[in-house]
Amino acid sequence: MGLTHIELTVSNPQEPDRRESLRFLIDSGALYSIVEANILDRIGITRKGTKRFILTNGAHIDRATGTADFEYDGQVGGATVIFGEQNDAPLLGVTTLEALGFGLDPLKRELIPLPMILARSDDA
């Protein structure tokens, strides 16, 4: 299996003109996306809390989280973002993909639109 990278834009939900385009590695096994803290600070993303993460070696780390808008192929979605440290590569997690309405085709290694399904009380 190969790696899949895409270019997309991260922006401040309250000030959409504060934005940065980045190349992300897609990790459909990761829940959240990661962007370097200095980039998130520059576009004005507010730290809203801290979450604990487990590294592949079993160690635990705490990282600040916030909410950013992500834009790809004309679609915009808001998602939780982790304030990464200096050497953390931009990583696109599954909650961001879903907020944008896309999934990852594991065979073609490309993004595909997700069907948007709503349930209504009068559906039978």
C-alpha positions, 0 to 999 in steps of 0.5 A, spaced: 500 500 500 502 506 498 501 513 501 496 518 499 497 526 500 492 531 498 493 539 498 487 542 502 486 549 506 485 550 513 482 556 516 479 560 522 472 558 522 471 565 525 475 569 520 475 565 514 480 569 510 486 567 515 488 560 512 493 556 510 494 551 504 498 545 506 500 538 503 497 532 508 498 525 509 491 521 509 491 516 515 484 513 515 486 510 521 487 516 525 481 520 528 483 527 528 488 531 523 494 534 526 497 541 524 503 544 527 501 549 532 505 555 529 501 554 523 494 554 527 496 560 532 498 564 525 491 563 523 488 564 529 485 557 531 483 557 539 486 552 543 479 549 546 482 543 550 487 537 551 487 530 549 491 524 551 494 520 545 498 513 545 504 513 541 505 507 537 511 505 542 506 505 548 508 512 550 502 517 552 502 524 550 498 530 551 496 535 546 492 541 545 486 541 540 481 546 537 476 546 531 478 548 524 475 549 517 478 544 512 477 545 504 478 541 499 475 540 492 470 546 493 467 542 500 468 546 507 467 542 513 469 543 521 473 538 525 477 537 531 485 539 530 491 537 534 496 542 535 502 538 533 509 540 535 515 542 530 516 536 527 509 533 526 507 532 519 500 535 517 496 529 518 488 528 515 484 524 520 477 520 518 473 525 522 476 531 517 474 527 511 467 525 513 466 533 515 468 534 508 464 529 505 469 524 503 472 517 504 479 514 502 478 508 496 483 503 499 485 500 493 485 506 488 488 511 494 484 517 492 478 520 495 471 519 493 465 522 495 461 519 501 453 518 500 450 523 504 444 520 507 439 523 512 433 519 516 426 522 516 421 520 521 416 519 515 420 514 511 417 508 511 
